[in-house]
Amino acid sequence: MTWFRKRKYTVLKPTEKKRVDIPDGLWHKCQQCLHILLARDYEKNLWVCPKCNFHDRVSGWDRIGITFDPESFIADEDILDPTDPLEFFDTMNYMDRLVSYQKKTGLKDAVITGIAKCGGYKVVAGVMEFNFAGGSMGSVVGEKITRAFERSLKERLPIVIICASGGARMQEGILSLMQMAKTSMAIARLNEAKIPYITVLTHPTTAGVMASYASLGDVIIAEPNALIGFAGPRVIQQTINQILPKGFQRSEFVRDHGFIDIVTNRKDLRNTMINLLSFFAPWAREKEEVSSQSQ
Ligand SMILES: [Zn+2]
């Protein structure tokens, strides 16, 4: 008997590596938790990571598609063109920048307005396009938003604005800042007429937009962990020379301090809006039913 036996080693054959070509855009990697999933599944999940609940940015038209009733959105005619009164130049001309954004998004400026239905409730709608100059508010955005408020007042329809913006567009100087006053005045008139205004704050909603129409909704809804605030946390930290609390300027923090009413996951946003409309604007549905019956 041998005390030691020679071990038999099995030589593992290296597995044949087959090169699989994956077409671009087939997979999506979550920028927060790095989870990888099929782009198709990501889209089905409304651009929200199923693992960490990261709510990714959504383009204006996709947002319209997931928020309002199918094929109910009728966009306003895009007749307002942005101008360059300051002949602004940084690393390139402002007008050239505008042209590149217009080519990229197919829009003349950073907001889409129109009329839509949400769960059968007729609403005036405005959806900001972050891909156009960071959703910044220049004179065209301010004017289109104001006209949407005026339409809401004239037709006595509730209004929903879905915000995504870095603030006022500095390339237009004072003209962009004036939009804050103009949009706020239009909301004051809606308020007097008791017409409900719902704002949805998505990541990010900051600065001049937050300091005007984004924060003036009768009901303010936000998506989870969206950056909501006026100046950025770094600027505040340097100004007050104090360390800011955890979660500062995120939707949940802002809600807990009384500035936002509801934080809701994107998949529940539409139902939340329908519930609110049924409570605050039941006539918007009745009106529609009556008019469709009479046709
Ligand atoms: Zn994730």
Residues whose N, C-alpha, C, O or C-beta is under 5 A from the ligand:
A	BS01	ZN	C30 Q32 C33 L34 H35 C49 K51 C52 N53 F54
